[in-house]
Amino acid sequence: MNNRHILSGSVSLFLLAAVSTGNAADPQVADGSWKGDVELGIVTTTGNTETETINAKAKAVTEREKWRHTVSLESLNTSNGGDTTAERYVVNGQSDYKFGEHNYFFVMINYENARFSGYDYRVSEALGYGRRVVAKTALTLDLEIGPGARQSKLDSAARQSKPDSDGSEDEFTLRGAAKLAWKISDTSTFTTDLSVDAGEDTTVTKSVTALTAQINGSLATKITYTIKNTSDVPTNDIEKTDTETAVTLVYSF
């Protein structure tokens, strides 16, 4: 059994322990109910150019005395004249074990399937230490750091450019992340999530910045700007940096 499988197994066991311990928490301290939001954005054009973009996301969080669990899903589909030009699916899960007033240990796993990226899929895991370095009523900032691993599978086109490779790329990583949330007013919130996964061969940097404006108790509009950079891409015709601007309607529950 290699180190990659050991790390993946450790992540799975940690997640299982997190759920088990979370269910046993004192209901008087935290009820463990799930809270989150679902967002959807659709853009279509007709005439000289016929395009359609559907952007959907969902995120849910549950808090207990010692544990916090977060699950998020993401889907993006873009077509131009009936041909798919972008397609991405992302699933992310993180469990945090809280200790002290502002400290926690975290374990994270992320799965991404992005067509036209040169990969059939990419899976990354990480575990480490996190701390809320700013804890004000309207402003919070969390910092995280820890070791991890990443497993990637090249798509058929990328494998043809690397005939000596079996298409699998495995490497250890070091993850750093920063999560900022600023409640500007009673109806608007600014957030920025930055993550860097530095591997032996490839470093992936991602920044997601969003401004949310509340419409009523459960509905809001959201503008999001995402930038992602991959230091080493499978083939020369693939861009290293992707950017995305999205406007979505958000329903909170």
C-alpha positions as CSV (number, residue, x, y, z in Angstrom):
1,M,0.0,0.0,0.0
2,N,1.5,3.3,-1.1
3,N,1.4,6.6,0.8
4,R,-1.3,8.0,-1.4
5,H,-3.7,5.1,-0.4
6,I,-2.7,5.6,3.2
7,L,-3.6,9.3,3.1
8,S,-6.9,8.6,1.3
9,G,-7.8,6.0,3.9
10,S,-7.0,8.3,6.7
11,V,-9.3,11.0,5.2
12,S,-12.1,8.5,4.9
13,L,-11.7,7.3,8.5
14,F,-11.5,10.9,9.8
15,L,-14.8,11.8,8.0
16,L,-16.5,8.7,9.4
17,A,-15.3,9.6,12.9
18,A,-16.5,13.2,12.4
19,V,-20.0,12.2,11.5
20,S,-20.2,9.6,14.3
21,T,-19.0,12.1,16.9
22,G,-21.1,14.9,15.6
23,N,-24.3,12.8,15.9
24,A,-23.5,12.2,19.6
25,A,-23.1,15.9,20.5
26,D,-25.2,17.5,23.2
27,P,-28.4,18.8,21.5
28,Q,-28.6,21.6,24.0
29,V,-25.3,23.0,22.7
30,A,-26.1,22.7,19.0
31,D,-29.0,21.0,17.3
32,G,-26.9,19.9,14.3
33,S,-29.5,21.1,11.7
34,W,-28.3,21.7,8.2
35,K,-28.3,25.3,6.9
36,G,-27.2,26.4,3.5
37,D,-28.1,27.8,0.1
38,V,-28.8,26.9,-3.5
39,E,-28.0,29.2,-6.4
40,L,-28.9,29.1,-10.0
41,G,-27.9,31.3,-13.0
42,I,-28.9,31.0,-16.6
43,V,-27.7,33.1,-19.6
44,T,-28.9,32.6,-23.1
45,T,-28.3,34.5,-26.3
46,T,-30.0,34.2,-29.7
47,G,-29.5,35.8,-33.2
48,N,-26.0,35.8,-34.7
49,T,-24.8,33.7,-31.8
50,E,-26.8,31.1,-29.9
51,T,-25.3,30.3,-26.5
52,E,-26.6,29.0,-23.3
53,T,-24.9,28.8,-19.9
54,I,-26.3,27.1,-16.8
55,N,-24.5,27.6,-13.5
56,A,-25.8,25.8,-10.4
57,K,-24.3,25.5,-6.9
58,A,-25.4,24.2,-3.5
59,K,-23.8,24.4,-0.1
60,A,-24.8,23.1,3.3
61,V,-23.3,23.5,6.8
62,T,-24.1,21.9,10.1
63,E,-22.6,23.0,13.4
64,R,-22.2,21.1,16.7
65,E,-20.3,21.7,19.9
66,K,-17.0,20.3,18.6
67,W,-17.7,19.6,14.9
68,R,-18.5,21.6,11.8
69,H,-19.3,19.8,8.5
70,T,-19.5,21.5,5.1
71,V,-20.6,20.0,1.8
72,S,-20.8,21.8,-1.5
73,L,-21.8,20.9,-5.1
74,E,-21.1,22.8,-8.3
75,S,-22.2,22.4,-11.9
76,L,-21.4,24.5,-15.0
77,N,-22.6,23.8,-18.6
78,T,-22.0,26.1,-21.6
79,S,-23.1,25.5,-25.2
80,N,-22.5,27.5,-28.3
81,G,-24.6,26.7,-31.4
82,G,-25.5,23.3,-29.9
83,D,-21.9,22.3,-29.1
84,T,-20.7,22.0,-25.6
85,T,-17.9,24.4,-24.9
86,A,-17.6,24.1,-21.1
87,E,-18.7,21.4,-18.6
88,R,-17.6,21.1,-15.0
89,Y,-18.8,19.2,-11.9
90,V,-17.3,19.7,-8.5
91,V,-18.0,18.0,-5.2
92,N,-16.3,19.2,-2.0
93,G,-16.6,18.1,1.6
94,Q,-14.8,19.3,4.8
95,S,-15.0,18.5,8.5
96,D,-13.6,20.7,11.2
97,Y,-12.9,19.5,14.8
98,K,-13.0,22.6,17.0
99,F,-10.8,23.1,20.0
100,G,-10.1,26.2,22.0
101,E,-11.9,29.4,21.1
102,H,-10.7,29.9,17.5
103,N,-8.7,26.7,16.6
104,Y,-9.7,23.6,14.6
105,F,-8.3,20.6,12.8
106,F,-9.7,20.1,9.3
107,V,-10.0,17.3,6.8
108,M,-11.0,18.0,3.2
109,I,-11.7,16.1,0.0
110,N,-12.5,17.5,-3.4
111,Y,-13.5,15.9,-6.7
112,E,-13.5,17.8,-10.0
113,N,-14.6,16.6,-13.4
114,A,-13.9,19.4,-15.9
115,R,-14.3,18.7,-19.6
116,F,-11.7,20.4,-21.8
117,S,-9.2,20.7,-18.9
118,G,-7.1,17.8,-20.1
119,Y,-8.2,15.6,-17.2
120,D,-11.0,13.0,-16.9
121,Y,-11.0,13.9,-13.2
122,R,-8.9,15.3,-10.3
123,V,-9.2,14.3,-6.7
124,S,-7.4,16.1,-3.8
125,E,-7.3,15.5,-0.1
126,A,-5.8,17.5,2.7
127,L,-5.8,17.6,6.5
128,G,-4.3,20.1,8.8
129,Y,-4.7,23.0,11.2
130,G,-7.0,26.0,11.0
131,R,-7.5,29.2,13.0
132,R,-9.9,32.0,13.0
133,V,-7.5,34.9,13.2
134,V,-10.2,37.6,13.0
135,A,-13.4,37.1,14.9
136,K,-15.5,40.2,14.9
137,T,-19.3,40.5,14.6
138,A,-19.2,41.7,11.0
139,L,-15.8,40.3,9.9
140,T,-14.2,36.9,10.1
141,L,-11.0,35.5,8.6
142,D,-10.0,31.8,8.8
143,L,-6.5,30.5,7.8
144,E,-5.7,26.9,7.1
145,I,-2.5,24.9,6.3
146,G,-1.7,21.2,6.0
147,P,-0.4,18.4,3.9
148,G,-2.4,16.6,1.3
149,A,-2.3,14.6,-1.9
150,R,-3.8,14.8,-5.4
151,Q,-4.7,12.1,-7.9
152,S,-5.4,13.0,-11.6
153,K,-6.4,11.1,-14.7
154,L,-5.5,12.5,-18.1
155,D,-8.2,12.4,-20.7
156,S,-7.8,10.6,-24.0
157,A,-6.4,13.6,-25.9
158,A,-3.8,14.3,-23.2
159,R,-2.8,10.7,-23.0
160,Q,-2.0,10.7,-26.7
161,S,0.5,13.5,-26.2
162,K,2.2,11.4,-23.5
163,P,2.5,7.9,-24.9
164,D,4.9,6.8,-22.2
165,S,2.4,7.6,-19.4
166,D,-0.4,5.5,-18.2
167,G,-2.5,8.7,-17.8
168,S,-2.3,8.7,-14.0
169,E,-0.6,11.6,-12.1
170,D,-0.2,11.3,-8.3
171,E,1.6,13.7,-6.0
172,F,1.8,15.0,-2.5
173,T,0.7,18.6,-1.9
174,L,0.8,21.3,0.7
175,R,-2.4,23.2,1.1
176,G,-2.9,26.7,2.3
177,A,-6.3,28.5,2.4
178,A,-7.8,31.8,3.6
179,K,-11.6,32.4,4.0
180,L,-12.8,35.9,4.5
181,A,-16.5,36.9,5.3
182,W,-17.5,40.6,5.7
183,K,-21.1,41.6,6.5
184,I,-21.1,45.0,5.0
185,S,-24.7,45.8,6.0
186,D,-27.8,44.0,7.0
187,T,-28.5,43.2,3.4
188,S,-25.1,42.7,1.8
189,T,-22.1,40.4,2.4
190,F,-18.7,40.2,0.8
191,T,-16.7,36.9,0.8
192,T,-13.3,35.7,-0.6
193,D,-12.0,32.2,-0.5
194,L,-8.4,31.6,-1.6
195,S,-6.7,28.2,-1.8
196,V,-3.3,27.1,-2.9
197,D,-2.5,23.4,-3.4
198,A,1.3,23.2,-4.2
199,G,2.4,19.8,-5.5
200,E,5.7,18.3,-6.5
201,D,4.9,19.1,-10.2
202,T,1.8,21.2,-10.3
203,T,0.4,24.1,-8.2
204,V,-3.3,24.9,-8.4
205,T,-4.4,28.3,-7.1
206,K,-8.0,29.3,-6.9
207,S,-9.8,32.5,-5.7
208,V,-13.5,32.9,-5.4
209,T,-14.8,36.4,-4.6
210,A,-18.5,37.1,-4.2
211,L,-20.9,39.9,-3.3
212,T,-24.4,38.9,-2.1
213,A,-27.3,41.3,-1.8
214,Q,-30.4,40.1,0.1
215,I,-33.8,40.5,-1.5
216,N,-35.9,39.2,1.3
217,G,-35.5,36.6,4.1
218,S,-34.6,33.7,1.9
219,L,-33.8,35.1,-1.5
220,A,-30.7,37.0,-2.6
221,T,-28.7,37.9,-5.7
222,K,-25.0,37.1,-6.0
223,I,-22.2,38.2,-8.2
224,T,-19.2,35.9,-8.2
225,Y,-15.7,36.2,-9.8
226,T,-13.6,33.1,-9.9
227,I,-10.0,32.8,-11.1
228,K,-8.1,29.5,-11.2
229,N,-4.5,28.9,-12.2
230,T,-2.8,25.6,-12.9
231,S,1.0,26.0,-13.1
232,D,1.5,22.9,-15.4
233,V,-1.3,21.8,-17.9
234,P,-1.4,18.5,-19.8
235,T,-1.1,20.0,-23.3
236,N,0.1,23.3,-24.8
237,D,-3.4,24.2,-26.2
238,I,-4.9,24.3,-22.7
239,E,-4.8,27.7,-21.0
240,K,-3.2,27.8,-17.5
241,T,-5.7,30.4,-16.2
242,D,-9.5,30.2,-16.2
243,T,-11.7,33.1,-15.1
244,E,-15.5,33.1,-14.6
245,T,-18.0,35.8,-13.7
246,A,-21.4,34.7,-12.7
247,V,-24.7,36.3,-11.6
248,T,-27.0,34.0,-9.7
249,L,-30.2,33.9,-7.7
250,V,-29.7,32.4,-4.2
251,Y,-32.2,30.6,-2.0
252,S,-31.2,30.1,1.6
253,F,-32.6,27.4,3.9
